[in-house]
Amino acid sequence: MRYWWVNQNQTYKAEVGGGYMWSPKTNKDGGFNRFYENMKEIDVGDIVFCFADALIKTVGVVSSSDRSAEKPKEFGKADAASFA
């Protein structure tokens, strides 16, 4: 079991309410981002601390393996979550 810190801010309601986490695969310029790569390393049972509005607002447990998906429509123009 590992622990993850997720900065969600603009996407908090969509992600927590929808029961998922999402991030882009690369930076806007197409470059590598370690935080985005970490999304591939989560495992079922890992603990996630969801940070938004200067608070740890939710603590969750990963319930399924990672998978690739398009940016959720409900994000609109909001930036995605990132892992640290």
C-alpha positions, -999 to 999 in steps of 0.1 A, spaced: 0 0 0 12 35 -9 -1 70 -2 -7 96 -28 -13 134 -25 -36 148 -52 -40 185 -59 -75 188 -74 -88 224 -69 -109 231 -100 -116 194 -106 -123 183 -71 -161 182 -73 -161 163 -106 -135 138 -96 -147 130 -61 -183 132 -70 -177 109 -100 -155 85 -81 -125 88 -103 -91 106 -108 -78 119 -141 -48 137 -154 -33 145 -188 -5 123 -201 18 151 -210 23 188 -203 5 213 -226 37 215 -247 38 177 -250 66 174 -225 71 148 -198 56 153 -164 65 130 -134 32 138 -116 12 126 -146 33 95 -149 26 86 -113 -10 80 -122 1 48 -138 17 36 -105 -14 36 -83 -27 3 -71 -59 -10 -57 -58 -3 -20 -36 27 -21 -47 57 0 -53 90 -17 -54 124 1 -75 148 -20 -64 185 -15 -85 214 -27 -93 249 -14 -63 247 9 -76 217 28 -74 179 27 -110 175 18 -113 138 12 -93 107 19 -101 78 -4 -89 43 -13 -81 33 -49 -107 7 -59 -96 -2 -95 -66 -2 -118 -57 27 -140 -70 30 -175 -66 56 -203 -96 80 -208 -103 112 -226 -105 144 -205 -139 144 -187 -165 167 -202 -174 181 -168 -139 195 -165 -146 221 -191 -115 243 -194 -102 234 -159 -67 220 -156 -65 184 -145 -54 170 -111 -17 162 -106 0 138 -82 29 144 -60 
